[in-house]
Amino acid sequence: DSRKLTRKEVFAELLPYVRREWKQLMVSVGNGSIGVPRLEETFATLSSDEEYVRELLLLVSTGEGKVGGKVKWTEEAITKLKDFSMLLHMKNSIPAILKLRTKMLVSLFKANEKKDKLYKQLKDLDEQLKAQWNSKTLRSLTELVAPVKKNLGAQLTSVQLRFLTILADKNSEQMVEWLLKQKNQNQFNQMKQFVNDSGGEANIVNAVASLVTLRTALLRLLYQAPPYASLKEMIGVFRNDVDMQSGELCGHLESVTQ
């Protein structure tokens, strides 16, 4: 119905409806019954955990139809929404992490993945998310991710997950294979100097500059810290020692692999 509502209809019908829907949203977030499709509609467009918290507090304060309303489950709901945010970002990155562990960076590990606890948990989580994502609720998602969070340690940021996803891309395979062979600093410096002295095209010089930045950022991850006993150990080094430069490192990686 495209007709315009009268002022009376707005106050008598529309506003009560909006209040009911808004309160129901608050209740469903509070008890964790809200489904993933609805979560994606309402929260997935937010860009950071800070925005998740801000929107939840707004929902809590207005869900009863009055500003300043308080509920006991606020902190628990914030934790659950952060879990949803984490899974939303990890959903597309887990296959990349598994590929890095078993194929592209397998030479950095002491043993294969068969006894790697975090690898197994991520593999199981990946299979469950692919099969059950749309049927999950906020409550069941947090139950699903709890074992992974316990073994993973601190949460990876969306920028870190994006970097790992680009690194595992098919277009990055040759570059990663080449980088793994560049442990010798003197040889790498000679290669860099040769390119700079050759007066090559600007795009080649820029790509080499990005490659130098990448190698510098990944020195500890690729050359100094290995061999790794587990995926958890490697992720820990990546999280703590690789400076994402506020996302600029992803740009350097894309520049090299294009």
C-alpha positions as CSV (number, residue, x, y, z in Angstrom):
1,D,0.0,0.0,0.0
2,S,1.7,3.2,-1.2
3,R,-0.9,5.7,0.2
4,K,0.3,8.3,2.7
5,L,-0.6,7.7,6.3
6,T,-2.6,10.3,8.1
7,R,-1.2,11.9,11.3
8,K,-3.8,9.9,13.3
9,E,-2.7,6.6,11.6
10,V,1.0,7.3,12.3
11,F,0.3,7.8,16.0
12,A,-2.3,5.0,16.2
13,E,-0.8,2.3,14.0
14,L,2.8,3.0,12.8
15,L,4.5,4.2,16.0
16,P,3.1,1.3,18.1
17,Y,4.2,-1.2,15.4
18,V,7.7,0.3,15.3
19,R,7.9,0.2,19.1
20,R,6.8,-3.5,19.2
21,E,9.3,-4.4,16.5
22,W,12.1,-2.5,18.2
23,K,11.4,-4.1,21.6
24,Q,11.2,-7.5,20.0
25,L,14.6,-6.9,18.5
26,M,16.0,-5.9,21.9
27,V,14.5,-9.1,23.5
28,S,15.8,-11.4,20.8
29,V,19.4,-9.9,21.1
30,G,19.1,-10.1,24.9
31,N,18.2,-13.8,25.0
32,G,20.3,-14.8,22.0
33,S,17.4,-16.0,19.9
34,I,17.9,-13.6,17.0
35,G,18.8,-15.6,13.9
36,V,22.0,-15.0,11.8
37,P,20.0,-13.6,8.7
38,R,18.4,-11.0,11.0
39,L,21.8,-10.2,12.6
40,E,23.3,-9.7,9.2
41,E,20.5,-7.2,8.3
42,T,20.8,-5.2,11.5
43,F,24.5,-5.4,12.7
44,A,26.7,-6.8,9.9
45,T,26.9,-3.4,8.2
46,L,28.7,-1.9,11.2
47,S,32.4,-1.6,10.7
48,S,33.9,-2.1,14.2
49,D,33.2,-3.6,17.6
50,E,32.9,-0.1,18.9
51,E,29.9,0.5,16.6
52,Y,28.4,-2.8,17.7
53,V,28.6,-1.6,21.3
54,R,27.2,1.8,20.6
55,E,24.2,0.4,18.6
56,L,23.5,-2.2,21.3
57,L,23.5,0.5,24.0
58,L,21.1,2.6,21.9
59,L,18.8,-0.5,21.5
60,V,18.9,-1.2,25.2
61,S,18.2,2.4,26.2
62,T,15.2,2.8,23.8
63,G,13.9,-0.7,23.6
64,E,11.3,0.0,26.4
65,G,10.2,3.1,24.6
66,K,12.1,5.5,26.9
67,V,15.7,6.8,27.1
68,G,17.7,5.5,30.0
69,G,16.2,2.1,30.3
70,K,18.7,-0.5,31.6
71,V,18.8,-4.3,31.4
72,K,21.0,-6.8,33.2
73,W,22.2,-8.7,30.1
74,T,24.0,-5.7,28.4
75,E,27.5,-6.9,29.0
76,E,26.7,-10.5,28.0
77,A,25.0,-9.3,24.8
78,I,28.1,-7.2,23.9
79,T,30.3,-10.3,24.2
80,K,27.9,-12.3,22.0
81,L,27.8,-9.6,19.4
82,K,31.6,-9.4,19.3
83,D,31.6,-13.2,18.8
84,F,29.2,-12.7,15.9
85,S,31.5,-10.0,14.5
86,M,34.5,-12.2,14.8
87,L,32.7,-15.1,13.0
88,L,31.4,-12.8,10.3
89,H,35.0,-11.9,9.5
90,M,36.4,-15.4,10.0
91,K,33.8,-17.1,7.9
92,N,35.6,-16.1,4.7
93,S,39.1,-16.2,6.2
94,I,39.1,-19.7,7.8
95,P,39.7,-21.5,4.4
96,A,42.6,-19.2,3.8
97,I,44.2,-20.0,7.2
98,L,43.7,-23.7,6.6
99,K,45.4,-23.4,3.2
100,L,48.3,-21.5,4.6
101,R,48.8,-24.2,7.3
102,T,48.6,-27.2,5.0
103,K,50.0,-25.9,1.7
104,M,51.6,-22.5,1.2
105,L,53.4,-22.2,4.6
106,V,53.6,-25.9,5.5
107,S,57.4,-25.8,5.4
108,L,57.4,-23.5,8.4
109,F,56.0,-26.2,10.7
110,K,57.7,-29.0,12.5
111,A,54.9,-31.5,11.7
112,N,51.8,-31.9,9.6
113,E,48.4,-30.7,10.7
114,K,47.0,-34.1,11.9
115,K,47.8,-33.4,15.5
116,D,47.3,-29.6,15.3
117,K,44.5,-28.7,17.7
118,L,43.7,-25.2,16.4
119,Y,43.8,-26.5,12.8
120,K,41.3,-29.2,13.6
121,Q,39.0,-26.8,15.5
122,L,39.1,-24.3,12.6
123,K,38.4,-27.0,10.1
124,D,35.4,-28.2,12.1
125,L,34.2,-24.7,12.5
126,D,34.5,-24.0,8.8
127,E,32.4,-27.1,8.0
128,Q,29.7,-26.1,10.5
129,L,29.5,-22.5,9.3
130,K,29.2,-23.6,5.7
131,A,26.4,-26.0,6.5
132,Q,24.6,-24.2,9.3
133,W,25.3,-20.5,9.1
134,N,21.8,-19.4,8.2
135,S,20.2,-21.6,10.8
136,K,22.3,-20.4,13.7
137,T,21.3,-17.9,16.4
138,L,23.3,-15.4,18.3
139,R,23.3,-17.9,21.3
140,S,24.4,-20.9,19.3
141,L,27.1,-19.0,17.4
142,T,28.8,-18.0,20.6
143,E,28.7,-21.6,21.7
144,L,30.2,-22.7,18.4
145,V,33.1,-20.3,18.6
146,A,34.0,-20.7,22.3
147,P,36.5,-23.6,21.8
148,V,38.2,-21.7,19.0
149,K,38.5,-18.5,21.0
150,K,40.0,-20.5,23.9
151,N,42.7,-22.0,21.8
152,L,43.2,-19.0,19.4
153,G,43.8,-16.5,22.2
154,A,43.2,-12.9,21.4
155,Q,40.9,-12.2,18.5
156,L,42.3,-11.4,15.1
157,T,41.2,-8.1,13.7
158,S,39.3,-7.7,10.4
159,V,42.5,-6.2,8.8
160,Q,44.6,-9.2,10.0
161,L,42.0,-11.6,8.6
162,R,41.9,-9.7,5.3
163,F,45.7,-9.9,5.0
164,L,45.7,-13.7,5.6
165,T,42.9,-14.1,3.0
166,I,44.9,-12.2,0.4
167,L,48.1,-14.0,1.3
168,A,46.4,-17.4,0.7
169,D,44.8,-16.3,-2.6
170,K,45.8,-18.2,-5.7
171,N,47.4,-15.0,-7.1
172,S,49.8,-14.9,-4.1
173,E,51.1,-18.5,-4.4
174,Q,54.1,-17.8,-6.5
175,M,55.0,-14.7,-4.5
176,V,54.8,-16.6,-1.2
177,E,56.9,-19.5,-2.6
178,W,59.5,-17.0,-3.7
179,L,59.5,-15.1,-0.4
180,L,60.1,-18.2,1.5
181,K,63.4,-18.6,-0.3
182,Q,64.6,-15.0,0.5
183,K,65.9,-15.7,4.0
184,N,69.4,-14.4,3.1
185,Q,69.3,-10.6,3.6
186,N,72.4,-9.9,1.5
187,Q,71.0,-11.7,-1.5
188,F,67.7,-10.0,-1.2
189,N,69.5,-6.6,-1.0
190,Q,71.4,-7.4,-4.1
191,M,68.2,-8.2,-6.0
192,K,66.6,-5.0,-4.8
193,Q,69.6,-2.9,-5.8
194,F,69.7,-4.5,-9.2
195,V,66.1,-3.6,-9.9
196,N,66.6,0.0,-8.6
197,D,69.7,0.4,-10.8
198,S,68.2,-1.1,-13.9
199,G,65.8,1.9,-14.4
200,G,62.8,-0.4,-14.9
201,E,59.3,0.8,-15.4
202,A,57.6,2.6,-12.6
203,N,55.1,-0.2,-11.9
204,I,57.9,-2.7,-11.5
205,V,59.9,-0.4,-9.2
206,N,56.7,0.2,-7.1
207,A,56.0,-3.5,-6.9
208,V,59.5,-4.2,-5.7
209,A,59.1,-1.4,-3.1
210,S,55.9,-3.1,-1.9
211,L,57.7,-6.4,-1.8
212,V,60.5,-5.0,0.3
213,T,57.9,-3.6,2.7
214,L,56.2,-7.0,2.9
215,R,59.4,-8.9,3.5
216,T,60.4,-6.5,6.3
217,A,57.0,-6.9,8.0
218,L,57.1,-10.7,7.7
219,L,60.8,-11.2,8.7
220,R,59.9,-12.8,12.1
221,L,56.9,-14.7,10.8
222,L,58.7,-16.3,7.8
223,Y,62.4,-16.5,8.8
224,Q,63.1,-15.9,12.5
225,A,60.3,-17.6,14.5
226,P,59.9,-20.9,12.5
227,P,59.7,-23.8,12.8
228,Y,56.3,-23.7,14.5
229,A,55.0,-26.4,16.7
230,S,51.4,-25.5,15.9
231,L,49.1,-23.2,14.0
232,K,48.3,-21.4,17.3
233,E,52.0,-20.6,17.6
234,M,52.2,-19.2,14.1
235,I,49.0,-17.1,14.5
236,G,50.4,-15.7,17.8
237,V,53.6,-14.5,16.0
238,F,51.5,-13.0,13.2
239,R,49.1,-11.3,15.5
240,N,51.9,-9.8,17.8
241,D,54.8,-9.2,15.4
242,V,53.4,-8.3,12.0
243,D,52.6,-4.6,11.9
244,M,49.5,-4.1,9.7
245,Q,50.4,-0.4,9.3
246,S,46.7,0.6,9.7
247,G,45.8,-1.6,6.8
248,E,48.5,-0.4,4.4
249,L,50.2,-3.7,4.4
250,C,47.2,-5.3,2.7
251,G,47.6,-2.7,-0.1
252,H,51.3,-3.6,-0.5
253,L,50.3,-7.3,-0.7
254,E,47.7,-6.6,-3.3
255,S,50.1,-4.4,-5.3
256,V,52.6,-7.3,-5.5
257,T,50.1,-10.0,-6.4
258,Q,48.2,-8.1,-9.1
